[in-house]
Amino acid sequence: MKDLEKKVCRILSAHVYFVNKDKSSLVQKARLWKSKEDLNYLKELDQKYQNYTHVNINAEVLNLSEE
């Protein structure tokens, strides 16, 4: 598994460097997940959250002071 993790990090770093033209970032750690989901569903999910910028949270404030 460690070899696969290293290869994935190397490939992602190359993508960031050459495709995204970001020469200051380096992928040093990756989490690998095993999934039984359909690949098309995972691609659709990735597209959906790729430019996700906010999250709605249904919550109540516990501390009402201005701190």
Buried (B, 14 or more C-beta within 10 A) or exposed (E): EEEEEEEBBEEBBEEBBEEEEEEEEEBEEBEEEEEEEEEEEEEEEEEEEEEEEEEEEEEEEEEEEEE
